[in-house]
């Protein structure tokens, strides 16, 4: 990418510091945290509770085209994962941010990040996107979270830190058609596979456990803040009432719904 990219890390998070230190090891950042079009900013606060981030960056003389939050991922199963996701709350805010508010997504950048990771993953790590969750939500600059999971062993793993940092430094501005995604588990397996196997990217993604929060207002906000041109529904994972509610909202905003076959036929990878 040629535009200004700000990578935000925090001293409160070992995975965040791992990624930041790996960035500095891999690239010749100067004392001001500048390398080419990248700027590394290290804060003291938790990333998910940040407010007014863009105003703060503006005070540093920064107006980025993309913000990447370097973070840890925590999961009960403890599985080693490198993942990425957008921030936002489809319902009540329980982990930072504002209820029913979504940050502006960066579909092409997140696709590039995941493809970079998948091209050379560290041994034993799953590579996946996640459903949209937590704050900060008041971000008008396209952004995403780049994460190491799921336990302290992985957060501090130098190979994991290097893989995430390298994938950030190799980001491309992929102009792939962005879709919204609905249904599936937190790791949205089918959407992840489509992201890697076809030309499409995904904007905001909502798991089946978030489906009850989705009404016209949330679907329209997700479409607008993703630049989405269509939507994918993992129909088998959604209840009939949820499918109907989401479909009616998509119809009202004039957005096409596609199934997996439609996407694979319309947006195949170049051979």
C-alpha positions in Angstrom: 0.0 0.0 0.0 1.2 3.5 -0.8 -0.9 5.5 1.6 0.0 6.2 5.2 -0.4 3.2 7.5 -0.4 3.7 11.3 0.2 0.5 13.3 -1.0 1.0 16.9 0.4 -1.2 19.7 0.0 -1.0 23.5 2.4 -1.8 26.3 -0.5 -3.5 28.2 -0.5 -6.4 25.8 2.5 -8.9 25.3 1.3 -9.9 21.8 1.1 -6.3 20.8 4.6 -5.6 22.0 5.8 -8.8 20.3 4.4 -7.5 17.0 5.8 -4.0 17.5 9.3 -5.4 18.3 9.1 -7.7 15.3 8.2 -4.7 13.1 11.3 -2.9 14.3 13.5 -6.0 13.8 12.2 -6.5 10.2 12.3 -2.9 9.0 14.4 0.2 9.6 12.1 2.3 11.7 13.7 5.5 12.8 13.5 6.9 16.3 10.2 8.5 15.5 8.6 5.2 14.6 8.7 5.9 10.8 9.5 3.5 8.0 8.5 4.5 4.5 4.7 5.0 4.6 4.4 3.2 8.0 4.2 4.8 11.4 4.4 2.8 14.6 2.6 4.3 17.6 2.9 2.6 21.0 0.4 3.6 23.6 -0.2 2.7 27.3 -3.9 2.1 27.2 -5.9 -1.0 26.2 -6.7 -0.9 22.5 -10.3 -2.0 22.8 -11.2 0.9 25.1 -9.6 3.7 23.0 -11.8 6.7 22.2 -10.9 9.6 19.9 -8.1 7.7 18.3 -8.1 9.8 15.1 -8.0 13.1 16.9 -5.1 11.8 18.9 -3.3 10.8 15.8 -4.0 14.1 14.2 -2.3 15.7 17.2 0.8 13.7 16.2 0.6 15.1 12.6 -0.9 11.8 11.3 -3.9 11.3 9.0 -3.5 7.7 7.9 -5.3 5.9 5.1 -5.3 2.7 7.2 -5.0 1.9 10.9 -3.8 -1.6 12.1 -4.2 -2.5 15.7 -1.6 -5.0 16.9 -3.2 -7.1 19.5 -3.5 -10.4 21.3 -6.4 -12.9 20.7 -7.7 -14.9 23.7 -9.9 -18.0 23.4 -11.1 -20.6 25.8 -9.8 -23.5 23.6 -6.3 -22.1 23.7 -5.6 -23.0 20.1 -2.7 -21.3 18.3 -4.2 -18.8 15.9 -3.1 -15.8 13.9 -6.2 -13.8 13.0 -7.7 -10.5 11.9 -11.0 -8.8 12.3 -12.9 -5.5 12.2 -14.1 -3.8 15.4 -17.7 -3.0 16.2 -20.6 -4.0 18.4 -23.7 -5.3 16.7 -25.5 -5.2 20.1 -24.6 -4.2 23.6 -21.0 -3.1 24.2 -19.4 -5.5 26.6 -15.7 -5.2 25.5 -15.2 -1.5 24.7 -16.7 0.8 22.2 -20.3 1.9 21.8 -23.3 -0.3 21.5 -24.6 -0.8 18.0 -21.7 1.0 16.4 -19.3 -0.3 13.8 -15.9 1.0 12.9 -15.2 1.6 9.2 -13.8 -1.7 7.7 -10.8 -2.2 5.5 -11.9 -5.2 3.4 -9.0 -5.2 0.9 -6.3 -4.7 3.6 -7.7 -7.5 5.8 -7.8 -9.9 2.8 -4.2 -9.0 2.0 -3.2 -9.6 5.6 -4.8 -13.0 5.8 -3.4 -14.0 2.4 0.1 -12.9 3.5 -0.2 -15.0 6.7 -1.6 -18.0 4.8 1.2 -18.0 2.3 3.8 -18.7 5.0 2.2 -19.6 8.3 4.3 -20.5 11.3 4.1 -24.2 12.2 1.1 -25.1 14.2 -0.9 -21.9 13.8 -4.4 -21.6 12.2 -4.9 -18.6 10.0 -8.4 -17.1 10.2 -10.7 -14.1 10.1 -13.0 -13.5 13.0 -16.5 -12.0 13.3 -16.6 -8.3 14.0 -16.4 -7.6 17.8 -15.3 -5.1 20.5 -14.0 -1.6 20.3 -12.9 0.9 19.3 -16.0 1.6 17.3 -15.6 5.4 16.7 -13.1 5.0 13.9 -13.9 6.6 10.5 -10.5 5.6 9.1 -10.5 2.1 7.6 -9.0 -0.2 10.2 -8.6 -3.8 11.4 -7.1 -5.8 14.2 -4.0 -8.0 13.6 -3.8 -10.6 16.3 -1.8 -13.5 17.9 -3.7 -16.1 19.9 -4.7 -17.7 22.0 -2.5 -18.0 25.1 0.5 -16.3 26.6 2.8 -18.9 25.0 1.7 -17.8 21.6 1.5 -14.1 22.5 5.2 -14.1 23.2 6.2 -16.5 20.4 8.8 -14.7 18.2 7.8 -16.7 15.1 4.2 -15.6 15.5 5.3 -12.0 16.1 7.5 -12.1 13.0 4.7 -13.6 10.8 2.2 -10.9 11.8 4.7 -8.1 11.4 5.8 -9.4 8.0 2.2 -9.6 6.8 1.6 -6.0 7.9 4.7 -4.8 6.1 3.6 -6.5 2.9 0.1 -5.2 2.9 -1.4 -4.5 -0.6 -4.4 -2.4 -1.4 -6.5 -5.1 -2.9 -9.4 -3.7 -4.9 -11.5 -6.9 -4.5 -15.3 -6.7 -4.3 -16.4 -6.6 -0.7 -19.2 -8.6 0.7 -21.0 -8.7 4.1 -21.0 -12.0 5.8 -23.7 -13.5 8.0 -23.7 -16.7 10.0 -21.2 -19.3 11.1 -19.2 -19.5 14.3 -16.9 -16.9 15.7 -14.2 -17.9 13.2 -16.7 -17.9 10.2 -15.1 -20.9 8.6 -17.0 -20.8 5.3 -16.3 -17.1 4.9 -12.7 -17.6 5.7 -12.4 -20.2 2.9 -14.1 -18.0 0.4 -11.8 -15.1 1.3 -8.8 -17.2 0.5 -10.2 -19.2 -2.4 -11.8 -16.4 -4.5 -11.3 -12.8 -5.5 -13.8 -11.4 -3.0 -13.0 -9.7 0.3 -15.3 -9.4 3.3 -16.3 -6.3 5.2 -18.1 -6.7 8.5 -18.8 -10.3 9.5 -21.5 -11.4 11.9 -21.6 -14.9 13.5 -24.8 -16.7 14.2 -24.6 -15.6 17.8 -24.9 -12.0 16.7 -27.8 -12.6 14.3 -30.5 -11.6 16.8 -29.0 -8.1 17.0 -29.2 -7.5 13.3 -32.0 -5.3 12.0 -32.2 -2.9 9.1 -30.2 -0.2 10.9 -27.3 -2.5 11.7 -27.2 -4.2 8.2 -27.3 -0.8 6.5 -24.5 0.5 8.7 -22.4 -2.6 8.0 -22.9 -2.2 4.3 -22.1 1.5 4.3 -19.0 1.1 6.5 -17.7 -1.8 4.4 -18.3 -0.5 0.9 -20.1 -3.8 0.3 -21.5 -4.7 -3.0 -23.2 -7.9 -1.9 -23.8 -10.3 1.0 -23.1 -14.0 1.8 -25.4 -15.9 4.2 -24.2 -19.1 5.8 -27.8 -20.3 5.7 -27.4 -23.6 7.5 -26.1 -21.9 10.6 -29.0 -19.4 10.8 -32.5 -19.8 12.1 -35.4 -19.2 9.7 -36.5 -16.0 11.5 -32.9 -14.7 11.5 -32.5 -15.5 7.7 -35.8 -13.7 7.0 -34.9 -10.6 9.0 -31.4 -10.3 7.4 -32.8 -11.0 3.9 -35.5 -8.4 4.3 -32.9 -5.8 5.4 -30.7 -6.6 2.5 -33.6 -6.4 0.1 -34.6 -3.0 1.5 -31.1 -1.6 0.9 -31.0 -3.2 -2.6 -28.1 -5.6 -1.8 -27.7 -8.9 -3.6 -27.5 -12.1 -1.6 -25.1 -14.7 -2.9 -24.4 -18.3 -1.9 -21.1 -20.1 -2.1 -21.6 -21.4 -5.5 -22.5 -17.9 -6.9 -19.4 -16.5 -5.4 -17.1 -19.2 -6.7 -18.5 -19.0 -10.2 -18.5 -15.2 -10.4 -15.2 -14.4 -8.6 -12.8 -17.3 -9.3 -9.1 -16.8 -8.8 -7.1 -16.3 -12.0 -5.4 -19.6 -13.0 
